[in-house]
Amino acid sequence: MGCNGSQRYTYSMHDALAPRSTSPAPLDPALGPVLAEFAALKRVPARASAHRSIADEGFRRAWTAILAGEPLEDVARTEVAYAAAQIALVPVDAAQLAHAGVDPDDRRTVYRNAAGRTVGTLSEPVADRLAAVVEGMTPPGTGPQFVDLLASQARAGALREGAARLVMPPEEMQSEHAWSVAVMGGLLQLRRDEPAGPAMLLGLAHHLGDAYAAVPDPEAPSPEDETARRRSVARALEQCPGELAELLAAALDHRNDLRLPAAGAFVAADLIDRVLQQRHYANLAGFSLSDAMDAREFVDPGPIREFQLEVLARFRLTF
């Protein structure tokens, strides 16, 4: 799969991985309700019957665009804007607007304004891309094998102290979680005037280690499991153009380096999405989120632990 114009994403990723002399601005807790609505898009049916949800469709579409060499920042801002437009417009969609006689230019304005309520002013290229996505003119496309594998791989279900794992329909897939983390991380970055692209890319890629690895207990992987995950990442990166593969490898190596704003936004988005998913399961299963959080250690025992605890407190997700 070619990547004409790979230089379009090179600068943003190299810049994102460069050391900073100052600390990144704090994450904005006022985004909490919006992030919860983004997470709920994992459970909204996709336009295409072959795809599970808006999130699954977005995961495929974003990877298709990135692998085609489209500008990373434009892809990221479009996906964030699409998520923002979806939560603003529901239950109205493009077909209903067209049926009501709204012309294409006015529909484009509707989409742009709907997204702008959350993400601010959109550039003309992003507004054009957003309209194309909402109108269904940008199909998700056919991605590499790892995209399909992650789209068919279920994540852990509802967990509770002293109880077996509960599978609560609809099951969450790795693709849906990854896209949710990607758009959350992108929005967190945009709100503090940072590029959205690198954080989105980390969100999309952070489960490449699971695509080809069957890990019995993802929450407590053995050394053998970690080896399998590294091999899985390598196998997935073989399907990417060379320069993109190098950038992805470097980004994944720095995913927990909190000196980098993109890494901090990714770590926060990943944590927030996992907690919100368990809250959804808890509501369905009839137990409290505190039960789920007692049963599952949401924060990493390593060097990012204090940051994650701060995120939980800042976004009022502690119980």
Secondary structure as UniProt FT lines:
FT   TURN            4..6
FT   HELIX           7..16
FT   HELIX           29..31
FT   HELIX           32..40
FT   HELIX           41..43
FT   TURN            49..50
FT   HELIX           54..67
FT   TURN            68..69
FT   HELIX           72..89
FT   TURN            90..91
FT   HELIX           94..99
FT   TURN            100..101
FT   HELIX           104..119
FT   HELIX           124..134
FT   TURN            135..136
FT   HELIX           145..151
FT   TURN            161..162
FT   HELIX           174..191
FT   TURN            192..193
FT   HELIX           197..205
FT   TURN            206..207
FT   HELIX           208..211
FT   TURN            218..219
FT   HELIX           223..237
FT   TURN            238..239
FT   HELIX           242..253
FT   TURN            254..256
FT   TURN            258..259
FT   HELIX           261..285
FT   HELIX           289..295
FT   TURN            303..304
FT   HELIX           305..314
FT   TURN            315..316
//
